[in-house]
Amino acid sequence: MKVKQLSARIDQQLATIDAKLAKLGDSSKDATTDASSQEERIALLNIREKLLKSKDIVWRAHNLQEQDDVQRQLRRTHQVGIALCLISVVAIIALLAGYLMTA
């Protein structure tokens, strides 16, 4: 699943929780808050907090993956550069050896 899709799903769930919290808040103004509605409110707030943490973790993991991809690409570029240098050294040695044998 892509990060943006996962983030969008979490945002939808957060919106649903926010709506439920708003509804609980409105109902608590009209009547006295009972223990069950207070427990439900606490549970929704805990779920909301966990969803926010999950969203943050998903984006951090995504950013780390992107950084790792960049580092991997740089490492490959360095390896190709070193290989080309080694090939050049071998070619120069071969040319020198050929020149010295003919001289």
C-alpha positions as CSV (number, residue, x, y, z in Angstrom):
1,M,0.0,0.0,0.0
2,K,1.3,3.4,-0.9
3,V,2.1,5.9,1.8
4,K,-0.3,8.5,0.5
5,Q,-3.1,6.0,0.4
6,L,-2.4,4.8,4.0
7,S,-2.2,8.4,5.1
8,A,-5.5,9.2,3.5
9,R,-7.1,6.2,5.2
10,I,-5.8,7.3,8.6
11,D,-7.1,10.8,7.9
12,Q,-10.5,9.4,7.1
13,Q,-10.5,7.5,10.4
14,L,-9.4,10.6,12.2
15,A,-12.2,12.6,10.7
16,T,-14.7,9.9,11.8
17,I,-13.3,9.9,15.3
18,D,-13.4,13.7,15.4
19,A,-17.0,13.6,14.3
20,K,-17.9,11.1,17.1
21,L,-16.0,13.2,19.6
22,A,-17.9,16.3,18.5
23,K,-21.2,14.4,18.8
24,L,-20.2,13.2,22.3
25,G,-19.3,16.8,23.2
26,D,-22.7,18.1,22.0
27,S,-24.6,15.4,23.9
28,S,-22.6,16.1,27.1
29,K,-23.7,19.7,27.0
30,D,-27.4,18.8,26.7
31,A,-27.4,16.2,29.6
32,T,-25.2,15.1,32.4
33,T,-22.3,13.1,31.2
34,D,-22.5,9.5,32.4
35,A,-19.6,7.1,32.9
36,S,-20.1,5.2,29.7
37,S,-20.0,8.3,27.5
38,Q,-16.9,9.5,29.4
39,E,-15.2,6.1,28.9
40,E,-16.2,6.2,25.2
41,R,-14.7,9.7,24.9
42,I,-11.4,8.6,26.5
43,A,-11.3,5.5,24.3
44,L,-11.8,7.6,21.2
45,L,-9.1,10.1,22.3
46,N,-6.7,7.2,22.8
47,I,-7.5,5.7,19.4
48,R,-7.0,9.2,17.9
49,E,-3.6,9.6,19.5
50,K,-2.5,6.1,18.3
51,L,-3.7,6.9,14.7
52,L,-1.7,10.1,14.8
53,K,1.4,8.2,16.0
54,S,0.9,5.6,13.3
55,K,0.6,8.3,10.6
56,D,3.9,9.9,11.9
57,I,5.6,6.5,11.9
58,V,4.5,5.7,8.3
59,W,5.8,9.0,7.0
60,R,9.1,8.6,8.9
61,A,9.6,5.1,7.5
62,H,8.8,6.5,4.0
63,N,11.4,9.2,4.4
64,L,14.0,6.8,5.6
65,Q,13.3,4.5,2.7
66,E,13.8,7.4,0.3
67,Q,17.1,8.4,2.0
68,D,18.2,4.8,1.8
69,D,17.4,4.7,-1.9
70,V,19.5,7.8,-2.5
71,Q,22.4,6.4,-0.6
72,R,22.2,3.1,-2.5
73,Q,22.2,5.0,-5.8
74,L,25.3,7.1,-4.7
75,R,27.1,3.9,-3.6
76,R,26.4,2.3,-7.0
77,T,27.7,5.5,-8.7
78,H,30.9,5.4,-6.6
79,Q,31.4,1.7,-7.4
80,V,31.0,2.3,-11.1
81,G,33.5,5.2,-10.9
82,I,36.1,3.0,-9.1
83,A,35.6,0.3,-11.6
84,L,36.2,2.7,-14.5
85,C,39.4,4.0,-12.8
86,L,40.6,0.4,-12.4
87,I,39.9,-0.4,-16.0
88,S,41.7,2.8,-17.0
89,V,44.8,1.8,-14.9
90,V,44.8,-1.7,-16.5
91,A,44.5,-0.1,-19.9
92,I,47.4,2.3,-19.2
93,I,49.6,-0.6,-17.9
94,A,48.7,-2.6,-21.1
95,L,49.6,0.3,-23.3
96,L,52.9,0.9,-21.4
97,A,53.7,-2.8,-21.6
98,G,53.1,-2.9,-25.3
99,Y,55.2,0.2,-25.9
100,L,58.1,-1.1,-23.8
101,M,58.0,-4.4,-25.6
102,T,58.3,-2.7,-29.0
103,A,61.0,-0.3,-27.9
